[in-house]
């Protein structure tokens, strides 16, 4: 019964990832979530669920920066001007 519960939760996490990040395919989500696990064949459903949840949290934190990347690039291109102002 526990395996079915974990399985259903895994499916829900994958559905949530698809809704939040539709441009990423399922293979990318799974491969990135399991990156660093040496033996994915021996991974339990519970461990897989943990890895997916951890990945989703990290992706949500990183995704915020993706949305503001243009502002970060513009500020980076303007660094010389900022440094010149500090010297004056």
Buried (B, 14 or more C-beta within 10 A) or exposed (E): EEEEEBEEBBEEBBEEBEEEBEEEEEEEBBEBBBEEEEEEEEBEBBBBBBBBBEBBEEBEEEEEEEEEEEEEEEEEEEEEEEEEEEEE
